[in-house]
Amino acid sequence: MADRRNVLFITVDQWRGDFLPWRRTPFLRLPNIEALARDGVTFHRHYTVTSPCGPARASLLTGLYLMNHRAVQNTIPLDARHTNIGKEVRKLGYDPALIGYTTTTPDPRITSAADPRFTVLGDVMDGFRVLANLDPYPAMHEYFRWVAGKGFSLPVHHHDVWLPRSGATGPSAAPASLPADLSDTAWMTETALAYLRDQGNAPWFLHLCYWRPHPPFAAFEPYNTAYAAAEMPAPCRAASLEAEGAMHPLLRFYLEHTSSGGYFHGAKGRACDLDVDAVRQARATYCGLMAEVDHHLGRIFDFLRDSGQWDDTLVVFTSDHGEMLGDHYQFGKSGFFEPIFHVPLVIRDPGAAGRRGAVVDAFTESVDIMPTLLDWMGTVPPRTCDGRSLLPWCRDGAAIDWRGEAHFEFDFRDLWHVKPESALGLPMDRCSFAAIRGERDKYVHFAALPPLFFDLAEDPDEMQDRGRDPSCAVRLLESAQKLLSWRLEHAERTLTGFRATPQGLEERR
């Protein structure tokens, strides 16, 4: 490599796109992320193209829409034939490092059914050198070993280290049982700093995947009291749970089957039954977890500045997906609402000083990240990539013929722990939707359930489905046609650029 080009690719988990200080949450205090935005470009309307973690990270790292990579849910295998950002940067002479996880289930055709990776949520995507794995094997968990090595006596059930030390149940300001310097965020940061110190003058690529603000919602002291519940906005939801559930069968299923215990230690009953005060406390804890991530990002940014690497390093900050956080009576990342798919994106291109502090309002998608990274590193993204490089937005402030909508998909087939397919009486391969979200209109097309249509100009919080409203019929049809055209344009194209000719094989880009 002729010049030094470092990449710090940061992915947080379950971070809503509107939970940034410059969005609808001005009470947030995230000084290091704010400083990154002032020094880079913020993409205000950035969307993950799918959810939850496994599918979202598959799209983020392969540059493929869900309809093409087909790792449609957590635990569903990713086809080994697909390339990814790790494999591609290896071709450039990098040894891409990973701290965290990718939630990838391997292709069963290249291993055997006895592979222990098929007993857990997911493992690491091929192509990365793993420095620290927040892995799914409790007996081997690197983070737990690190905590124990610091002199902390682990509980019998190791995952209890993330529970409130007071034994509090439900949403609470009680601190997590570990001290802050032993948190998972601290561990990942220490590992990242050790890696960066060891690089010397060699260019590096680090994919740093923080777990937070993913639940359990118990923040480490002092972050547990960084925000008061009274500061938090109330959730956007219908006047009653019954009215909310009447919007759509899939929403009703998630309301009836999402347990509070998946988010708050010891909580009983359904998450949809939490009152407004409890939701406000959950939001305060969520923001505390964000504050901790921001603090540790500041440590990494300071190191890069102090070591003279800041101006050689592309920094990308984004999330795999969002979090409902009590809106529409929901918690988690299952369904069709905006808080699930709208995620943060800040890119700091050290060579684009003229665009520092700029804001982009165009619709961008998680599949754009891989081609952006490869473009910045001086190579052409694979033809299979569904996204496009964002560098023109970072450097010139404009891009030719850019998309006018965001697109996302979701699959809700049965998994071992949740079974919407069975509850709704649908065939497995019809448990899906595709959505298109434009300036004003949002259309959600289901394979086997009623469609949804929202007028976002009049109803930005998606409270009223207009799918059966005759006055919206023309706009709904236009959205459906755009969605069909999008799917046709982005159908899988690994070999469609090749063709046979009298002169032999030709390749077209």
N, C-alpha and C positions, 0 to 999 in steps of 0.2 A: 504494500500500500504506500502510495507516494506521500500522503500526508496523514496526519493524525485525525481520525474521525471516531470519537467515542459516542456511544448511545446509552442513555439511561432511560429505560422504558418502564415506567411506574404504572402498575395497575392496582387500584384499591378495590374492595369488594362490597357491593351493595350500597354504593354511594349515589344518592339521587342528584340529578343534574341541577335541581333548583336549590339544593342545600350548599350554596356558595355565597359568600358575603355580598356579591354584587348582583345576586338574583332576588328571589322573594324572601330571603332570610338575612336581612341586614344585621341582625343580632349576632351572627357568627363572627368569631374572631380567629382567623386562620392566617396569621401574618406571613408565613413562608409561602403558602400557596398564592396569596395575594401578590407577594413580591414576584413570584414566578410569572403571574399573569401580566404584571406591569413590564416585565422583561421579555415577554413572549406574545403569543397570539391566543386569544380565547375564542373557542367555537361554541357560541351560545346555544345553537340548536343541533347538538350532537346526539346521535341515537345509537344504542346497541341494536343490532339487527335480530337479536333473539335473546331469550332467557330460558332457564337459569344458568348457573355457573358453567357447567360442562359445554353446552351448546354455544354459549356466549364467548367463551374462551377459544373454542374451536374456530368460530368465525373471526375473532380478533387476530388469531395467530396464523390462520390459513388464508385470510382475505376472501373467504367464500361465504355466500349466503347459506342459511340452513338448508334450503332446498337442494344445494349442491354438495355440501359435506355430509349431510344426513346423520350426524351425531345428534339426534333430535332431542334427546333428554339426558340428564345425568344418568350415568351407567350404560348408555347406549354406545357401542364401539365407534371409533373414528377409523374410517378406511385408511389403511396404511399407504395407499397410493398417493394420497394428498401430500403436497409439500407444505412447509410452514416457514415462519420467519427464522427459526433456529437453523433449519436445513439450508435455507437460502444464504444466510450470512456466513455459514461455514464455507460456502463456495468462494467467498471473498477473502478467506484467510483468517476469519475470526473464530474464537472459541466461545460461543454464546453461553453466558452463565445465567442460571436461574436460582432465585431465592424465593421460596414460597411453594407454588403449586400451579397446575394447569387443569386439574380435574378431567383427565383424559382416560377413557377406557380403551385398552388396546384392541386391535383387530384380531378376532379369534382365529382367523385363517393363518396367521403367522406364529401362533403359539398353540397351546392346548387348553382344553377345558379345565385342566388341573391347575392352571396358572392362578396363584393367589390374588392377583390383581382383579379377578372376577368376583371376589368376595367383598369388595370395598367400593366406595363411591367413585373413585377414579385415581389414576396415577399420573405420571409425568409424560408429557408429549415428547416423542422422539426428536432429537436434534439438539437439545440443551445439555450443558454440563451442569449437574445439580450441585449447588454449593450448600444449600440448606433446604430441606424438604419438610414442609408442614404436612407430612405424609399421613396416609390413612391407617397405618399399621400401629396399633397401640403399643405393642411390645417393642417396637423398633423406633418409636417416635423421637426424632432428633431433638425436637424442642423440649420434650420432657426430660431427656437425658441432660440437656443443657441446664435446665432449672435445677435438677437434682445435683448437678456438678457445682452449682453455686451455694450448696448447703441447705437448700429448701427441702423439707420432708414432704414428698408427694403423697397425696391421699390415695387410698386403695383404688378408687376409680380416678385415673389420672386426669380425665377431662374435668373433674371437679375443681381444678385450679382456676377455672374461669368463672366460678360461681361467687356470689357475694359472701364475704367473710362473716357477715352477721347472720347468715342463714335466711336473709330476707327472701320472700317469695313474691312473684309478680313484679311489675315495674317499680323500681326503687332507686334511690340515690346512694344506696349502700355501696361501698367500694368492693371491687373484685378481691378475691382472697390473696392474690399475689401482690407484692410491692411492684411499683411501676417499672423499676429497673429489671424486673424479671418477666415483663409482659411479652407476648408474642411479637408485638411491634418493636419492642426494644431488642429482642433476639435477632430479628431480621435485619435491623439497622446495624447492630454490632457486626453481623456477618458481612453486610454490604461494605462497611467501612474497612474491615480487614481485607476484603477482596480488593478494594480500590487502592489500599496502601501497597499491595503486592504487585500492582501492574507495571510499575516503573514507567518506561516510555512506550510500552506496547499499547496500541489501540485496543479498546475493549468494548464489549456489548453486554450489558447487564439488564436482565428482565427481573425487576423487583416487584414481587406480588404481595402486598400487604393484605392481611385477612380482614382488617377492620375498615368500616364500622359494622361488619357482619355480626349477627348475634352469636352467642348470648349477649343481651344488652346489659352488661355489667362493666362499668368503666373503672379503670385503675386510679387510685388516689394519686394526685389531687384532681384528676380529670373528671371524677365522679361528681364533683360539685362545681365544675367550671361553668355550668349553666343551670339556671333554675327552671323548674317546670312552668312557672308563671310567665317566663320569657317566650315560651313556645307558642306558635300559632295553633289554633284548634284545627282538628282534621276537617277536610271537606267530605261531607257525606250526606246522604239523604236524611229526611226527618225521622225515619225509622229503619230498623234493620229489615223489616219486611218489605218496605218500599224499595230499599236498595237491592235486595235479592230478586225483586220482580223484574229488574232490568234484563237479565239474561240467565239461562240455565247454568252456564259455566260459572258465572259469578256466584250464583246461589250455592253451587257445590263447594266452592272454596270458602265461602262464608260459613257453611255448615261443618266443614271438615278441617279447618285450620286451628290447631291447638295453641293455646297460650304458652304451653310448656316448651314449645320449640324456640321461644324467644326470651322467656323469663323463668329463672330457676324456680321450680316448685309450683308454678302457676297451674291452676286447674281450670278446666272448661275451655270454651272457645275464645279465640282472639277477638272475634267480632263483638263479644259481650263486654269488652273493656270500655269503661266510661271515659269521658273526655279528659278528666284529670289524670287518669292512668295513661292515656295516650300522650298527654303533654309530658309526663315524667319519662316515658319511653323515648320521646324525642330529645329531651334534655340529655339523657344518657347517650343516645346516638351521637349527639353533637360533641359530648365529651370524648367519645372514641375518635371522632374526627380531629379534635384538638390534639390528641396524643399523636396521631399520624402526622399532623402538621409540624409538631415539635421535632419529631425525628427526621422528617424531610429537611428541616432547617439544618440539622447536624450534617446531613449528606451534602446539601448545597454549600454549606460553609467549607467543608473539606475540599470540595472541587474548586472553590474560589481560592482557598489558601494554598492549594497545591498547584495552582496555575492551569487547571484543566477545564475551568468553566467555559472558556471561549473555544474549546475544542470539542464540546459535548452537546449533542442534541438531547433535550429533555422532553419527554412526553409524559403527561399525567392524565390518566383516564380511569374509568371503572368498567367492570364487566357488565353490570346491570344496576338497576336502582332498587328501591324498597318502598312499599306502599305506606308503611309507618302510620297506619290508622286511617288513612284516606279510604273512603268507600267501605269503612269498617274492616279493611283488610290489613294484614301484615304479610310480608314476604315479597316474592317476585314472580307470582303466577297470575296470569290473566292478561288483560288487554289495555290497561290504563297507562297514561302518560308517565307517572312516577316510576314505573318498571323499566321503561325503555329510554327515557331521557337521562343521559349521563354526562358528567363533566369531561371536557377535553381542553387542555392547555398545552401548546407546543412552543418550546423556546428554541428557535433556530439561531445559533450564535452568529451566523453570517447575514442575518436579516435585521440589522439594527434599525433600519428605517421603519419597521413595522412594530416596534416594541409598544406594547399596550393596546394593540389593535384588537377589535372585536369583529368576528365574522358571524353574520346572521344567516348565511346559507345553510341548507340542510346537509349535514355530514353524517357519516355512518361508521360503525366500528370496522367494517371491511376496508375502509380507507387507510387504516393505520399501517398495515403491512406494506402496501405500495409506497406510502410516505417514507417509511424507514429505509426501504431499499433505494428509493429515488435519492434521498439525502446521502446515502452511502455510495452513490455513483453507479448504480446498476439498474437495469430495466426489470420491473416486476414480471413474474410469470404471466403468460396470457390467461391462465386460469383465474387470476384474481378478479373478483367482482367489483372491488373498490378502485378508487383513483387517488393519486398522490395529492396531498393537501399543500405541498410546497408552494404552488402558485399563490395560495391565500396567505402564506407566511411571508412571501417575498414581494409579490407585486400587488397584492390586495385584490386580485381578480382571477377568475378562472373561466375559460371559454366553455360555453355549452354545459353549464353545471346542472345537476338535478334540481328539480323544483319541489321535491317531496322527500320524506324519509319513509323507509320501508322496514317492516319487521314481521317476524313469524314466530309462532309458538306451537308446540306439540304437547298434548295433554293425555297421552296414552298412560295406561296403568304402570306404576312402578311398585316396588315391594312395599313402600310405606304410604302410598296414596293411590286411589283407584277411581279417578273420574271416568275413565272409559267404561268401567263396569256400572258405575252409578248412573251414567247417562244412557247406557244401553247402546253404545256405538261400536262399530268395528274399529280395531286398533288403527288401521291406516286412514281412517276418516276423522281422527281426533287431532285436528289441527286448524289453525287459522293463519291467514296472511293479511297484513294491514298496510294501508298507505295513509300518510299524514302530511297534508299540505298546509298552505298558509291559513286556510280557513276550514277545510273539510278533513275529516278523518273517517275512513271506511274500513271496517273489519269484516273480512269474508271468511266464513266457516265452511268447512267441507260438508258438514252434516247438521249444523245448527243455524238458527236465524242470524242474518247479518246485523251489524250495528253501524250507525252513522251518526256522527257528532258534528254540530256546527260550532267550531272552536271560537269563532268571533263572538258569538252570543253566549257560549257555554264553555269557557276555557277549562273548567274543572270536570267536564264530561259527566254532567249530572242527568242529562236527558237524551235518551236514544231517539233519533229521528228516522230510524230505518224504515218505519211504516208510515211516515208522514208524506202524503202526496205532494206537498209543496217542495220536498227535497228530492223527489224521484229523479229528476234530470241530473242533478248534481251527484246523486248516488251512482247513477249509471255511468257518468263521466269518470268517477273515481274507480269504478269496477273495470272500465276499459283501460285506464292508466295502469291499474294493478296487473291486468292480463298482459299488457304490452311490456311491463317491467319483467314479468316472469319469462316471457318469450325472449327478450333481449339477453337475459342473464342465464339462460339454460346452460347446463354443463358443456364446456367447450375445450376440453383437454386436447382433442385431436382435430377440432373443426377448422383450425387454421392451416392444416395441411391439405394438399390436393395433388393428385397424380396428373402429369401433363406429358405430351410427347417428348419433352426434354427431361423428364424425370420428376422427382418429388419437389414441390414448391412449398414454402412456408410463408404464410401471411400473418401479420400481427393484428 
